[in-house]
Amino acid sequence: MSIRARQDNQPGYVLHTYPYRETSLVVETFTRSHGRVAMIARGAKRPHSALRGNIMAFRPLGLSWSGRGELRLLLRAEWQGGQQQLQGRALLCGFYLNELLLKLLPREDAHEKLFLDYQTALARLAAEPEPDAVLRRFEKALLREMGYALALDRDSVNGAQIDPNATYAYDPERGPLAVNGVAHPGLALSGRTLLDIVHDDYSDPVTLQQAKALMRLLISHRLEQKPLNSRRIFEELRQL
């Protein structure tokens, strides 16, 4: 997808920043119309930089940039307001979402539906006391946008409808397979869990627990087992 030399006031979020030379930053962004775009924020490390105060994660921004290379030049980042600040566990969950986008989405590939899903997830993380269902919905949306259609409502071998009272082994490449008392490799899930995930219904604690294990399996598979820093931080905090 080609991007014109200049874009003005495009809706977007900062996913990550890191130093670039002495006074600048590279800003990894997720934009509604252009997907992931990396930009140089010149002078952003200087105390009085106009960019410095706004290039922060989880703030809805109007982003303006120019250039055609791998790194665009960030011209403006204007806060749009309307997003509650993430705190505590919700903040860590937000960083997890950002890391997923950084590691799984290619640059310059628009995903407008996923952008809206991301906005919704941030709003729910800020408002809801328990974030687990929010994360599961976003992980499912992300896998869908990557072209990984989750096979959840049919047995991958014979095409039979999922029985809510049966147990299934889930293969990341094939989908669910009825166990029927025979040992199979793969994550074991109840049929009820699979059907609940189809409908994004995580009200059952068993569904929520098994959905977490399933999404972890599928995302690790897409990452080729490369670790996520945010998951490591979660585990370390849990052990404190």
Secondary structure, 3 states (H helix, E strand, C coil): CCCCCEEEEEEEEEEEEEEECCCEEEEEEEECCCEEEEEEECCCCCCCCCCCCCCCECCCEEEEEECCCCCEEEEEEEECCCCCCCCHHHHHHHHHHHHHHHHHCCECCCCHHHHHHHHHHHHHHHHCCCCHHHHHHHHHHHHHHCCCCCCCCECCCCCCECCCCCEEEEECCCEEEECCCCCCCCEEEEHHHHHHHHCCCCCCHHHHHHHHHHHHHHHHHHCCCCCCHHHHHHHHHHCC
